[in-house]
Amino acid sequence: MGSPSSPGFYLSRVVALLLAGLVAALLLALAVLAALFGHCARTPLSEPKVLGVPGSASSPPSRQEETRPTPKYGSAQERVAMTPSSEWRPPGPWDQLRLPSWVVPLHYDLELWPRLQPDALPEPGLRFSGCVNITVRCTAATTRLLLHSLFLDYDLVEVFGPLPPGTRGTSVGRVQVNHMWFALDTQYMVLELGEALQPGSRYELRLDFSGPVFVDAREGLFLNVYTDQGKRRALIASQMEPTFARSVFPCFDEPALKATFRITVVHHPAYVALSNMPVLGQSEREDVNGTKWTVTTFHTSPRMPTYVVAFAICDFDSVSQTERGKEVRIWARKEAITDGYADFALNITGPIFSFLEDLFNISYPLPKTDLIALPVFDKHAMENWGLMMFDESLLLLRPSDHLTERKAMITYIVSHEIGHQWFGNLVTMDWWNNLWLSEGFASYLELGVINYLNPQLPGNEIFLANILHIILGEDHALVSRAVSSRVGNFTDTSEINELFDLFTYHKGASLARMLHSFLDEPVFITALRTYLKAFSYSNAEQDDLWRHFQMAIEDQSTVVLPMTVKSIMDSWTHRSGFPVVTLNVSTGVVRQEPFYLGPVQTLVTHNDTWIIPILWIKNGTAQSLVWLDKSSKVFPEMQVTDSDHDWVILNSNMTGYYRVNYDNLGWKKLQQQLETDPKAIPVVHRLQLIDDAFSLSKNNYIGIETALDLTKYLAEEDEIIVWRAVLVNLVTSDLVSDASNYDMYPLLKKYLLKRIKSIWTVYSTIIRENVMVLQDDYLALISLEKLFGTACWLGLEDCLGLSRELFRKWMTHPQDEIPCPIKTVTLCYGIALGSDEEWDFLFSAYVNNTVEEERLQFAYALSCSKDPWILNRYLEYAITTSPLAFNETNVIETVAASEVGRYIAKDFLINHWQAVSERYGAQSLIALMYTIGRTISTDAQITELQQFFSDMLEEPQRLTVHAKLQTIKNENLENRQRSARIAAWLRKHT
C-alpha cells in the first residue's frame, strides 16, 4: 500500500466491497437488458430458416427496440476519431486489400431494419439496424477472423462451432471472442479468438449491428427524397458495387467469395420491400412505441457475390408481364406508372432476356426480375441479380417522346444490365483486375441486342459513333491503362472504384468486338456458351475465357489463327494504348507503332508489338484476313497501281482497335475515289477515314492538309453521320468561342456553306414538313444538333430563320414543342436573335419546369443572349435566387463560355466573387479561371489573369492554376499554328 502522500487515491476495504457489488449489479442489469433486446435467430446453413424465433421457419426476429443503446463495441465515429495511424498494430493480413483465405462464406441470414416512415420525411442521421448469421467453412487453422466492415457499430459479436451436420447453432459450442478491433484503412474488423478454428469445419458468425443511411452519396444504403403526385416522399435503395456492401452489413466483400443469401427486410406497412429474390412470406412486428412494422422475408438466393445483393423500400407502383413463365416488373413513381412512362422498358425487357437466353443456351436462373427507376441515382444503372436499379432518366420514357434517341439509349442500358445477369452475376470475375470481363462483354452485348430488336439500325456506324471513336479519342500509350492487370495488387479501395471508366467499358467492348471479327459466329458463340456453363455460380479469370475460345477453335477447322487466342488477346488486354497501322501502298509494307499524343512519339521506343488482325478491302472488295505480328511486314497484295480506281482501306468495318495511316499516295488514292464516286466507299469507311485522318493530323502523324483534302467531296455526301464526324473534328468548341479565329471564320464559312447546303436542305425540309419520319433514324437523331448548330453558326439565313420560327411558334403555342434533336440549338439561337421578351419567356419556362434535362437546356440557352445587360441580370439571378434554382449548372461558367459572356463574367467577378464562391463552391473559381482564360497565348496574359484572381485563391491553388494555365497557353499556341495551316489551305480551295 502506498503512502497517503503519494500520487493516486485510497479505498477502504468496505468501500471496495460496495463498489464491487455495484459493478456486479450493473453487469447483471446489462445482461437482462441484452436479453430483452433480443438477437438474430441462430440457424446454420444446413437448416436455412427465416430469421426469427429459433425453431420457427416463419417467425421474424424478436427485436423490439426503437431506439438503439450505445454500441457495446464503440461507435464507428469513435473508432475513426480515436484510432491512430496503422503504426499502432503489428504487420499482418489486415494490411492487405484482399482477405486471407482462412475461411470462406457459405450462407448469410441477413435482416435489415431501416427506420423509414411515410408520415414524415426522414430527419438527418437516419439509421438502420441489422443482424446477420454468416455460415463459413474453415480452410486453414486460425485464431483470427477478418471481415469487411465500414461505418458500422456493433452490439453483439459471437462465433459458434464447429457445426456438426444437422445440428442447430444454439446447441454447439461457443468460440470465445477475446478481442475485436478495426483496421480502418483496409476496412476490416478483426476478431481475435480464444481457440483456433479447425480446417474443414463449419462455423457460424453472429453479429448485431447498425449503420447510417447515406443522403448525399449513392452507396451502401442511401435515401432518395422526391416528389410524386404532388407530395414529397422518400425511399431507400442500395448500391453495393464495388465495395459498399461492407457499409450495410459485415461480410466477406470480395467478388470471388460467393454465398447464398436469405434476406429479411423490416419496413413500414405503407412501403413495399424488394430484394434479389421473390417474397417468401410476411409477418408483423411491433416496436416498443407500439408502431407496427411489416417483416418481409425473401427466398434464398443462388450463390452470388456481395456486390449484387440489393434492397429497396419504396412507395412505388409497378407494371408487369410474364416472359417464358417468369415475372418481369418495372417499378417507378406512381405518376410515372400511371402516365405510361415505364411501358417502353417493360416491352423490351422480356424480349432481351429471351434473346440472351437463346444466345447463351442458358436460362435466366432466377424466378423473377425487377427493374426499379430511382428518382436520383446519379445517371447510373446497376445489374443487381433480380433487382436492377436505374436512374429514372435512363429507364423511363414519355409515350410522346417519339423523336428522340432516348429509345435507343434506354435499350442499350437495359441490354447492358441484363447482359450482366450472365456476364457478372452468373459468372463473376475472380478479382477486380478482370472487371472488363463483366463490363466489356456486357457493353458489347448491347450491339447484338440492338441488332436483334432493330435489324434496320446500322450497327457498325452506331458502335463507331457511340463507343469506338470516343475511346480512341481518350486512349493513348502514355496516360491510359491496360484493361486487365496481371496481378491486380491494389493498395486502396479507391483504386477499385477508378476501374469503372471508359477503358473498362468502351475499350473492353471494342476488344470483344475485335475478337468476334476474326472468329466466325459459331466459334465465338460456342466459346461463350461453354465458358458460361463451366463457370456458372462461380468465378473466372481472363485466361479461363481465352482457354474456352481456344477449345472452340481447336474443335473446328475453318478458323485458323497464327497463334493462340491467349497470345493474341493478351497483347491487347495487358497493354495500354493502341497502335497506328501504316500502309505504304507503293511497297505493300505495313508497320505498327504505338499511338501517342503530339510529338512524344519521337521520344519513346517500344519493343513490344500488338498481334493485329487486319481485315481489309481493295477497290470495294473484301480481302482475306491477314495478321501483323511483327513491327513491320510486307503484303504485296496491298500494293496499288497508277489506276485512278485502285485503292485500299485497312480495318474493314473498323473492327480492329487501331487507327490506320497511309503514305501520301494511299491518301491521295482515297481522296480521288471520294471525289469521283464516294458511294464506292461504304459509309462506315467514309466515317472511318474522316475520323482517322483528323485524329492523326491533330497528333502530327500526317499534315492537317491531308485530312482537309478528304472533305472536298462533301457536297456529294448525303449521310448525316459522316457530316457529323467532319463537323465534330473541324468546327470545335474552341473555334466557335474564340474570337481570335476571325481570320479563318470567313474562309471556313465560305468553304462549308458551299458544301453543306445540300444536306441542310434535306433535313430542314423534313423538320418543316414531317419531322416524325426521323423517329427511327438513330444516326440522324444523334447528328442533327451538330449539323443544325454549325449551319446557324455559319450564318446560314435559312437556319437562323428556322430557329426564330420554331422559337416564336413555341412561345405562341407551348404545346407545339421544338423537335428534341434540335431543341438546344433552337433555344440558344432563339435567345441570341431575340430580345428581352424571348429571354423572359424562357426564364419563366425554366422556373416553372421540374424536368432536370429541360431545365439544363433552358439554363444553357439563357446564356446565349448577346445583350450585356441581360447577361448581367442573369448572373445576378444566379447568386441571389434560392439555391434550389440553377442547381443543374454553374450559370457563371455557362455565361463565361461564350465570347461575349467571357468579359461580362470577368467583370461580374470583380464585385461578386465571394458570393459566387459561396453559391457554387471555392473550386468553381478555378473552373471559371480556366474558362475565362481559355484563349490565352502569352505569359503576360497568364500574369494578368493570375493577378485578377489572386485574392480569390489560396496559395496551393495558385500553384496548380499557374501550371494549368501554362498548359492552356501551350495548347492554344499549337492550335493557332494548326488554325493558320487550315486558313492557308482554305484560301487555296475557296
Residue pairs with C-beta under 8 A, 6 or more apart in sequence:
1 10
2 8
4 10
11 19
33 69
34 156
36 64
37 63
37 64
37 65
37 69
37 155
38 61
38 62
38 63
38 64
39 61
39 63
39 131
39 156
39 206
39 208
40 51
40 61
40 109
40 111
40 131
40 132
40 133
40 206
40 208
41 49
41 50
41 51
41 52
41 53
41 54
41 56
41 61
41 109
41 133
42 54
42 133
42 160
42 168
42 169
42 170
42 204
42 206
43 49
43 51
43 54
43 109
43 133
43 168
43 169
44 133
44 135
44 163
44 167
44 168
44 169
44 202
44 204
45 106
45 107
45 135
45 163
45 202
45 260
46 163
46 165
46 166
46 167
47 166
47 168
48 107
48 109
48 260
48 262
48 300
49 56
49 57
49 109
49 262
50 56
50 57
50 58
50 59
50 60
50 262
50 264
50 280
50 281
50 297
51 60
51 61
51 109
51 110
51 111
51 131
51 133
51 262
51 264
51 297
52 58
52 59
52 60
52 61
52 62
52 283
53 59
53 61
53 62
54 168
54 170
55 168
58 281
58 283
58 297
59 283
60 111
60 264
60 266
60 283
60 285
60 295
60 297
61 111
61 131
61 264
63 113
63 129
63 131
63 285
64 285
64 286
64 287
64 288
65 129
65 287
65 288
66 115
66 287
66 288
66 289
66 291
67 288
68 127
68 129
68 155
68 210
69 155
71 153
71 154
71 155
71 210
72 154
72 155
72 156
73 153
73 154
73 155
73 157
73 180
74 82
74 153
75 153
76 150
76 151
76 152
76 153
76 211
79 182
79 184
80 184
83 182
83 184
86 95
86 183
86 185
89 181
89 183
93 99
93 100
93 144
93 146
94 146
94 183
94 186
94 188
94 190
95 183
95 186
96 186
97 186
97 489
97 490
97 491
97 492
97 493
98 254
98 431
99 146
99 148
99 188
99 252
99 254
99 257
100 142
100 146
101 139
101 140
102 138
102 139
102 140
102 141
102 142
102 144
102 145
102 146
102 197
103 136
103 137
103 138
103 139
103 142
103 145
103 197
103 203
103 252
104 136
104 137
104 139
104 252
104 257
105 134
105 135
105 136
105 251
105 252
105 257
105 258
105 259
106 135
106 136
106 137
106 202
106 259
106 260
107 134
107 135
107 259
107 260
107 261
107 262
107 300
108 132
108 133
108 134
108 135
108 249
108 251
108 259
108 260
108 261
108 262
109 132
109 133
109 134
109 262
109 264
110 130
110 131
110 132
110 249
110 261
110 262
110 263
110 264
111 130
111 131
111 132
111 263
111 264
111 265
111 266
112 128
112 129
112 130
112 221
112 248
112 249
112 263
112 264
112 265
112 266
112 311
113 128
113 129
113 130
113 265
113 266
113 267
113 293
114 126
114 127
114 128
114 213
114 221
114 236
114 266
114 267
114 313
115 126
115 127
115 128
116 122
116 126
116 213
116 223
116 234
116 235
116 236
116 267
116 268
116 271
116 313
117 268
117 291
118 233
118 234
118 268
118 270
118 271
118 315
121 225
121 232
121 234
122 213
122 223
122 225
122 234
124 215
125 212
126 212
126 213
126 215
126 223
127 210
127 211
127 212
127 213
128 210
128 211
128 212
128 213
128 221
129 208
129 209
129 210
130 208
130 209
130 210
130 211
130 248
130 249
131 156
131 206
131 207
131 208
131 209
132 205
132 206
132 207
132 209
132 249
132 250
132 251
133 169
133 204
133 205
133 206
134 147
134 204
134 205
134 207
134 250
134 251
134 252
134 259
135 163
135 202
135 203
135 204
136 202
136 203
136 204
136 205
136 252
137 200
137 201
137 202
137 203
138 197
138 198
138 199
138 200
138 201
138 202
138 203
139 199
139 200
140 199
141 196
141 197
141 198
141 199
142 193
142 196
142 197
143 192
143 193
143 194
143 195
143 196
143 197
144 190
144 191
144 192
144 193
145 159
145 190
145 191
145 193
145 197
145 205
146 188
146 189
146 190
146 191
147 188
147 189
147 191
147 205
147 250
147 251
147 252
148 187
148 188
148 189
148 243
148 245
148 246
148 250
148 251
148 252
148 253
149 182
149 187
149 188
149 189
149 209
149 246
149 250
150 187
150 246
150 247
151 211
151 212
151 220
151 247
152 209
152 210
152 211
152 246
152 247
152 249
152 250
153 209
153 210
153 211
154 180
154 189
154 207
154 208
154 209
154 250
155 208
155 209
155 210
156 206
156 207
156 208
157 177
157 180
157 191
157 205
157 206
157 207
158 174
158 177
158 205
158 206
158 207
159 174
159 175
159 177
159 191
159 193
159 203
159 204
159 205
159 206
160 169
160 170
160 172
160 173
160 174
160 175
160 203
160 204
160 206
161 172
161 173
161 175
161 197
161 201
161 202
161 203
161 204
162 172
162 173
162 197
162 198
162 201
162 202
162 203
163 169
163 172
163 201
163 202
163 203
163 204
164 172
169 204
169 206
175 193
175 194
175 195
175 197
175 203
176 193
176 194
176 195
177 191
177 192
177 193
177 194
178 192
178 193
178 194
179 191
179 192
180 189
180 190
180 191
180 192
181 189
181 190
181 192
182 188
182 189
182 190
183 190
187 243
187 246
187 493
189 250
197 203
205 250
207 250
209 249
209 250
211 220
211 221
211 247
211 248
212 220
213 221
213 222
213 223
213 236
214 220
214 221
214 222
214 223
215 222
215 223
218 239
218 376
218 377
218 378
218 380
219 239
219 244
219 247
220 238
220 239
220 240
220 244
220 245
220 247
220 248
221 236
221 237
221 238
221 247
221 248
221 311
222 236
222 237
222 238
222 239
223 234
223 235
223 236
224 234
224 235
224 236
224 237
224 374
224 375
224 376
224 377
225 232
225 233
225 234
226 232
226 233
226 234
226 235
226 333
226 375
226 376
227 233
227 850
228 315
228 333
228 334
228 335
229 333
229 334
229 335
233 315
235 271
235 312
235 313
235 314
235 315
235 316
235 374
235 375
236 311
236 312
236 313
236 314
237 310
237 311
237 312
237 313
237 314
237 372
237 374
237 377
237 389
238 248
238 309
238 310
238 311
238 312
238 384
239 377
239 380
239 382
239 389
240 248
240 306
240 307
240 308
240 309
240 310
240 384
241 307
241 308
241 382
242 307
242 432
242 493
242 496
242 497
242 499
242 500
243 253
243 307
243 493
243 496
243 497
244 307
245 251
245 253
245 306
245 307
245 309
246 253
246 306
248 309
251 306
252 259
252 306
253 306
253 307
254 305
254 306
254 431
255 305
255 307
255 428
255 429
255 430
255 431
255 432
255 539
256 305
256 428
256 430
256 431
256 539
257 305
257 306
258 303
258 304
258 305
258 428
258 537
258 538
258 539
259 303
259 304
260 300
260 301
260 302
260 303
260 304
261 276
261 300
261 301
261 304
261 309
262 297
262 298
262 299
262 300
262 301
263 275
263 276
263 277
263 297
263 298
263 301
263 309
263 311
264 295
264 296
264 297
264 298
265 273
265 275
265 295
265 296
265 298
265 311
265 313
266 285
266 293
266 294
266 295
266 296
267 273
267 293
267 294
267 296
267 313
268 293
268 294
268 313
269 292
269 293
269 294
270 315
271 294
271 313
271 314
271 315
272 313
272 314
272 315
272 316
273 279
273 294
273 296
273 311
273 312
273 313
274 310
274 311
274 312
274 313
274 314
274 331
274 370
274 372
274 387
275 298
275 310
275 311
275 312
275 386
275 387
276 298
276 301
276 304
276 308
276 309
276 310
276 366
276 384
276 385
276 386
276 387
277 298
277 299
277 300
277 301
277 366
277 367
277 368
277 386
278 298
278 299
278 367
278 368
279 296
279 297
279 298
279 299
280 297
280 298
280 299
281 296
281 297
282 294
282 295
282 296
282 297
283 294
283 295
283 297
284 292
284 293
284 294
284 295
285 292
285 293
285 294
285 295
286 292
286 293
287 293
299 367
301 366
301 385
301 386
302 365
302 366
302 385
302 537
303 537
303 538
304 385
304 425
304 428
304 537
305 428
308 383
308 384
308 385
308 424
308 425
309 384
310 382
310 384
310 385
310 386
310 387
310 389
311 387
312 331
312 372
312 387
312 389
314 331
314 372
315 334
316 331
316 332
316 333
316 334
316 337
316 372
317 331
317 332
317 333
317 334
317 337
317 338
318 329
318 330
318 331
318 332
318 337
318 342
318 370
319 329
319 330
319 337
319 342
319 343
319 346
320 327
320 328
320 329
320 330
320 346
321 327
321 328
321 346
321 350
322 328
322 350
323 349
323 350
323 351
323 353
323 354
324 350
324 353
324 354
324 357
324 363
326 353
326 364
326 366
326 367
326 368
326 369
327 367
327 368
327 369
328 346
328 349
328 350
328 353
328 368
328 369
328 371
329 368
329 369
329 370
329 371
330 337
330 342
330 345
330 346
330 349
330 370
330 371
330 372
330 373
330 395
331 342
331 370
331 371
331 372
331 373
332 341
332 342
332 372
332 373
332 392
332 395
332 396
333 373
333 375
333 392
336 342
336 373
336 392
336 396
339 398
339 399
340 399
341 396
341 397
341 398
341 399
342 373
342 395
342 396
343 397
343 399
344 397
344 399
344 407
344 410
345 371
345 373
345 395
345 396
345 397
345 410
345 414
348 410
348 411
348 414
348 453
349 369
349 371
349 414
349 418
351 453
352 414
352 415
352 418
352 449
352 453
353 364
353 369
353 418
353 421
355 448
355 449
355 452
355 453
356 364
356 418
356 419
356 421
356 422
356 445
356 449
357 363
357 364
359 448
359 525
359 528
360 422
360 528
360 529
360 532
361 529
361 533
362 422
362 426
362 529
362 532
362 533
362 536
364 421
365 426
366 385
366 386
366 421
368 386
369 386
369 387
369 388
369 421
370 386
370 387
370 388
371 388
371 389
371 390
371 395
371 414
371 417
372 387
372 388
372 389
372 390
373 390
373 391
373 392
373 395
373 396
374 389
374 390
374 391
374 392
375 392
376 391
377 389
377 390
377 391
377 392
378 391
379 391
379 393
379 394
380 390
380 391
380 394
381 388
381 389
381 390
381 391
381 394
381 395
381 413
381 416
381 417
382 388
382 389
382 390
382 417
383 416
383 417
383 418
383 420
383 421
383 424
383 425
383 442
385 421
385 425
388 417
388 418
390 413
390 414
390 417
393 852
393 853
394 409
394 410
394 413
395 410
395 413
395 414
397 406
397 407
397 410
401 407
401 820
402 772
402 775
403 771
403 772
403 774
403 775
403 781
403 819
403 820
403 821
404 781
404 820
404 821
405 778
405 781
405 782
405 821
408 450
408 454
408 457
408 462
408 778
408 781
411 446
411 449
411 450
411 453
411 454
412 446
412 449
412 450
412 466
415 445
415 446
415 449
415 450
416 442
416 443
416 445
416 446
417 442
418 449
419 441
419 442
419 445
419 446
419 449
420 438
420 442
422 532
423 437
423 438
423 441
423 442
423 445
423 532
424 438
424 439
424 442
426 532
426 536
426 537
427 531
427 532
427 535
427 536
427 538
427 539
427 540
428 438
428 538
428 539
428 540
429 435
429 437
429 438
429 539
429 540
429 541
430 539
430 540
430 541
431 488
431 541
432 488
432 490
432 496
432 499
433 484
433 485
433 486
433 487
433 488
433 490
433 499
434 484
434 488
434 540
434 541
434 542
435 499
435 500
435 504
436 483
436 484
436 503
436 504
436 507
436 508
436 511
436 573
437 508
437 540
437 542
437 545
439 500
439 504
439 505
439 508
440 483
440 504
440 505
440 507
440 508
440 509
440 511
440 512
441 508
441 509
441 512
443 467
443 505
443 506
443 508
443 509
443 512
444 508
444 509
444 512
444 513
444 516
446 509
447 459
447 462
447 463
447 509
447 513
450 457
450 459
450 462
451 457
451 459
454 776
456 776
457 778
458 683
458 684
458 779
460 653
460 654
460 684
461 683
461 684
461 687
461 721
461 779
462 778
462 779
463 513
464 654
464 684
464 687
464 688
464 691
465 687
465 721
465 724
465 779
465 782
466 782
467 506
467 509
467 510
468 506
468 510
468 654
468 657
469 691
469 725
470 502
470 506
471 502
471 503
471 506
471 507
471 510
472 578
472 657
472 659
472 691
472 695
473 695
474 480
474 502
474 503
475 502
475 503
475 507
475 576
475 577
475 578
475 595
476 577
476 578
476 594
476 595
476 596
476 597
477 576
477 577
477 578
477 594
477 595
477 596
477 604
477 606
478 577
478 596
478 597
478 600
478 604
480 503
480 576
480 577
481 503
481 576
482 503
482 573
482 574
482 575
482 576
483 503
483 504
483 507
483 508
483 511
483 572
483 573
484 542
484 573
484 574
485 574
486 574
490 496
507 657
510 657
511 569
511 572
511 573
511 657
513 655
514 572
514 613
514 655
514 656
514 657
515 524
515 549
515 565
515 569
516 524
516 655
517 613
517 615
517 653
517 655
517 656
518 559
518 561
518 613
518 615
518 625
519 527
519 549
519 552
519 553
519 559
520 558
520 559
522 556
523 549
523 552
523 553
523 556
523 558
523 559
524 549
524 552
526 552
526 555
527 545
527 548
527 549
527 551
527 552
527 553
528 548
530 548
530 551
530 552
531 540
531 544
531 545
531 548
531 549
534 544
534 548
535 544
542 573
543 566
546 564
546 565
546 566
546 569
546 570
547 566
549 565
550 564
550 565
550 566
553 559
553 561
553 565
561 568
562 568
562 611
562 627
562 629
563 611
563 629
567 611
568 611
568 613
571 608
571 609
571 610
571 611
572 610
572 611
572 657
575 608
575 610
577 594
577 595
577 596
578 594
578 595
578 610
578 657
578 658
578 659
579 592
579 593
579 594
579 595
579 609
579 610
579 612
579 658
579 659
580 592
580 593
580 594
580 595
580 658
580 659
580 660
580 661
580 696
580 701
581 590
581 591
581 592
581 612
581 614
581 628
581 650
581 651
581 656
581 658
581 659
581 660
581 661
582 590
582 591
582 592
582 593
582 660
582 661
582 662
582 663
583 589
583 590
583 638
583 648
583 650
583 660
583 661
583 662
583 663
583 666
584 590
584 662
584 663
584 666
585 638
585 639
585 640
585 648
585 662
585 663
585 665
585 666
585 669
586 639
586 640
586 663
586 665
587 634
587 639
588 634
588 635
588 636
588 637
588 638
588 639
589 632
589 633
589 634
590 614
590 628
590 632
590 633
590 634
590 635
590 638
590 650
591 631
591 632
591 633
592 609
592 610
592 612
592 628
592 631
592 632
592 658
593 601
593 606
593 631
594 601
594 604
594 606
595 658
595 659
595 699
596 604
596 699
597 699
598 699
598 700
598 974
599 700
601 699
601 700
601 701
609 629
609 630
609 631
610 628
610 658
611 627
611 628
611 629
612 627
612 628
612 629
612 656
612 658
613 625
613 627
613 655
613 656
614 625
614 626
614 627
614 628
614 650
614 651
614 656
615 622
615 623
615 625
615 650
615 651
615 652
615 653
615 655
615 656
616 622
616 623
616 626
616 638
616 648
616 649
616 650
616 651
616 652
617 623
617 648
617 649
617 652
617 685
618 637
618 638
618 640
618 646
618 647
618 648
619 645
619 646
619 647
620 680
620 681
620 682
622 652
623 637
626 635
638 648
638 650
640 646
640 647
640 648
640 665
640 666
640 669
644 672
644 673
644 676
645 673
645 676
646 669
647 666
647 669
647 670
647 672
647 673
647 681
648 662
648 666
648 669
649 660
649 670
649 681
649 685
649 688
649 689
650 660
651 658
651 660
651 688
652 685
653 684
654 684
654 685
654 687
654 688
659 692
659 695
659 696
660 688
660 692
661 692
661 696
661 701
661 702
662 670
664 706
667 693
667 702
667 706
667 709
667 710
668 709
670 681
670 689
670 710
671 709
671 710
671 712
671 713
673 680
673 681
674 681
674 686
674 689
674 710
674 712
674 713
675 712
675 713
678 686
678 713
678 716
678 717
681 689
683 719
683 721
683 722
686 717
686 719
686 722
687 719
687 721
687 722
687 725
689 710
690 707
690 710
690 711
690 722
690 725
690 726
690 729
691 725
691 729
693 702
693 706
693 707
693 710
694 707
694 729
694 730
695 729
696 702
696 707
697 703
697 704
697 706
697 707
698 704
698 978
703 981
704 978
704 981
704 982
704 985
705 981
705 985
707 729
708 982
708 985
708 986
708 989
711 726
711 730
711 755
712 989
714 723
714 726
714 755
714 756
715 754
715 755
715 758
716 758
717 723
717 755
717 759
718 758
718 759
718 762
719 779
720 759
720 763
720 779
720 780
720 783
720 784
720 787
721 779
721 782
721 783
723 756
723 759
723 783
723 786
723 787
724 782
724 783
724 786
724 787
727 786
727 787
727 790
728 786
730 748
730 752
731 748
731 752
731 786
731 790
731 793
734 934
734 975
735 741
735 744
735 979
736 793
737 897
737 898
737 899
737 902
737 934
738 899
738 934
738 935
739 899
739 935
740 935
740 937
740 976
741 979
743 979
743 983
744 979
744 982
744 983
744 986
747 983
747 986
747 987
747 990
748 794
748 982
748 986
749 794
749 795
750 986
750 990
751 986
751 989
751 990
752 790
752 794
753 794
753 796
754 990
756 787
756 790
756 791
756 794
756 796
757 796
759 787
760 787
760 791
760 796
760 798
760 799
763 780
763 784
763 787
763 788
764 798
764 799
764 802
766 773
766 774
767 802
767 819
767 822
768 802
771 819
774 780
774 781
774 784
774 821
780 821
781 820
781 821
782 821
784 821
784 822
785 821
785 822
785 824
785 825
788 799
788 821
788 822
788 825
788 826
789 824
789 825
789 828
791 798
791 799
792 799
792 800
792 803
792 825
792 829
799 829
800 829
800 833
802 826
803 825
803 826
803 829
803 830
803 833
804 829
804 830
804 833
804 834
806 818
806 819
806 822
806 826
806 830
807 818
807 826
807 827
807 829
807 830
807 834
807 838
808 830
809 816
810 816
810 817
810 818
811 838
811 841
817 823
818 826
818 827
819 826
823 857
824 857
824 860
824 861
827 842
827 857
827 858
827 860
827 861
827 864
828 860
828 861
828 864
829 864
830 838
830 842
830 861
831 838
831 839
831 842
831 861
831 862
831 864
831 865
832 864
832 865
832 866
835 867
836 867
836 870
839 862
839 865
839 870
842 858
842 861
842 862
843 858
843 862
843 877
845 858
846 855
846 858
846 859
846 862
847 885
849 855
849 858
852 888
855 888
856 888
856 889
859 886
859 888
859 889
859 891
859 894
860 889
860 894
862 874
862 891
863 871
863 874
863 891
863 894
863 895
863 897
863 898
863 901
864 898
865 871
865 874
866 900
868 900
868 904
871 895
871 900
871 901
871 904
872 904
872 908
874 891
874 895
875 891
875 892
875 895
875 904
875 905
875 908
875 912
877 885
877 886
877 891
878 886
878 891
878 892
878 919
879 912
879 915
879 916
879 919
883 919
890 920
890 924
890 927
890 928
892 905
892 908
892 909
892 916
892 920
892 924
892 928
893 905
893 924
893 927
893 928
893 931
894 901
895 901
895 904
895 905
896 902
896 904
896 905
896 906
896 928
896 931
896 932
897 931
902 931
902 932
905 928
905 931
905 932
906 932
906 948
909 916
909 928
909 948
909 952
913 925
913 951
913 952
916 924
916 925
916 928
917 924
917 925
917 952
925 949
925 952
925 953
926 953
926 957
926 960
926 961
929 945
929 949
929 953
929 961
929 965
930 964
930 965
930 968
932 945
933 941
933 942
933 945
933 965
933 968
934 968
934 972
935 972
936 942
936 945
936 965
936 968
936 969
936 972
937 969
937 972
937 973
937 976
938 969
939 969
941 969
942 962
942 965
942 966
942 969
945 965
946 958
946 961
946 962
946 965
949 961
950 958
953 961
